Amino acid sequence: MIDPTNLFANGAAYERHMGRWSRLVGADFLRWLDAPSAARWLDIGCGNGAFTEELVARCAPAAVTAIDPSDGQLAFARARPGVEMVEFSKADAQELPYTSASFDVAVMALVLSFVPDPAQAVVEMRRVVRPGGIVATYMWDLINGGAPASPVADAMRSLGIEPPFPPNAETSRSDVLRELWQAAGLESIEAQTIAITVTFESFEDFWESNSLPVGPFGTVIAAMSADASNRLRSRLREQLATAGDGGITFQSRANAIAGRVPIGS
Ligand SMILES: C[S@@+](CC[C@H](N)C(=O)[O-])C[C@H]1O[C@@H](n2cnc3c(N)ncnc32)[C@H](O)[C@@H]1O
């Protein structure tokens, strides 16, 4: 059973692995969400603060509270430049330690599929947001090959290895997100697919970023024997198209959803 807290214990490794993807998709998501300035935000599963930093820089918030269950990620997040205004705390998405209606916007950036009970997490987001406020999330489209780790998943499958997607990977689907938002009683629901392109300067850059011991894939790769890891690496090298300059470019897709807490609730 995957333990999401240990999976993401290393903030520096996460930065190398997911930081560039996370900042780009976070920026596009915030542009799409277009939340009003001077809002009180709750960033749930803030991890090492890659998205939190974008939020502070782009949304002119009145206040930002950010939670994560991982001490290692929180330590990295607190040391980031530009997040001095953020109050970071250790907490679980399924049991938010805040009174009802105390935020204007609650967001989960790349988190929902790692939470053991995603429906409970959405109900908690709705509870802590005031009537008329926004509840939103986005996840890489894990099921339909849209994640940054999808090339690794393909290579694993071709070697007969089951890719280690998180237990609630289906919550990354657009229709499942909509059902969760509807079931939580949210209104004015809008969905968006966000496509992000990243270029790795070389195969080595790609491999290092994906084989660090962080996240579901990196953790599995780090635990492989040297032979098994070398086989996977060779298969990836065969499968990934390399540009003339040695770079590797590919696109990932995230499914985003946003809804409002009904007025009068
Ligand atoms: C893929 S990282 C996303 C981090 C950050 N939001 C970003 O966009 O880069 C997933 C995060 O979810 C956190 N997480 C896992 N289970 C959680 C839970 N039950 N409640 C809150 N956060 C959780 C992990 O600790 C990790 O930091």
The ligand as a MOL file (V3000), in Angstrom:
LIG
                    3D

  0  0  0     0  0            999 V3000
M  V30 BEGIN CTAB
M  V30 COUNTS 27 29 0 0 0
M  V30 BEGIN ATOM
M  V30 1 C 2.2660 15.5470 -6.1390 0
M  V30 2 S 2.4650 16.3890 -4.6090 0 CHG=1
M  V30 3 C 1.7630 18.0010 -4.9780 0
M  V30 4 C 2.4490 19.1120 -4.2230 0
M  V30 5 C 2.0660 20.5430 -4.6150 0
M  V30 6 N 0.6660 20.8240 -4.3430 0
M  V30 7 C 2.3760 20.8260 -6.0670 0
M  V30 8 O 1.4610 21.2120 -6.8150 0
M  V30 9 O 3.5220 20.6990 -6.4600 0 CHG=-1
M  V30 10 C 1.1970 15.6390 -3.6330 0
M  V30 11 C 1.1590 16.1650 -2.2080 0
M  V30 12 O -0.0080 15.6590 -1.5500 0
M  V30 13 C 0.3130 15.4670 -0.2090 0
M  V30 14 N -0.6910 14.5850 0.4070 0
M  V30 15 C -0.7740 13.2610 0.3300 0
M  V30 16 N -1.7900 12.8100 1.0750 0
M  V30 17 C -2.3770 13.8960 1.6230 0
M  V30 18 C -3.4850 14.0870 2.5060 0
M  V30 19 N -4.2060 13.0530 2.9700 0
M  V30 20 N -3.7950 15.3440 2.8810 0
M  V30 21 C -3.0760 16.4080 2.4050 0
M  V30 22 N -2.0240 16.2760 1.5730 0
M  V30 23 C -1.6750 15.0360 1.1920 0
M  V30 24 C 1.7200 14.8840 -0.2470 0
M  V30 25 O 2.3960 14.9740 0.9960 0
M  V30 26 C 2.3510 15.7250 -1.3490 0
M  V30 27 O 3.0190 16.8450 -0.8400 0
M  V30 END ATOM
M  V30 BEGIN BOND
M  V30 1 1 1 2
M  V30 2 1 2 3
M  V30 3 1 2 10
M  V30 4 1 3 4
M  V30 5 1 4 5
M  V30 6 1 5 6
M  V30 7 1 5 7
M  V30 8 2 7 8
M  V30 9 1 7 9
M  V30 10 1 10 11
M  V30 11 1 11 12
M  V30 12 1 11 26
M  V30 13 1 12 13
M  V30 14 1 13 14
M  V30 15 1 13 24
M  V30 16 1 14 15
M  V30 17 1 14 23
M  V30 18 2 15 16
M  V30 19 1 16 17
M  V30 20 1 17 18
M  V30 21 2 17 23
M  V30 22 1 18 19
M  V30 23 2 18 20
M  V30 24 1 20 21
M  V30 25 2 21 22
M  V30 26 1 22 23
M  V30 27 1 24 25
M  V30 28 1 24 26
M  V30 29 1 26 27
M  V30 END BOND
M  V30 END CTAB
M  END
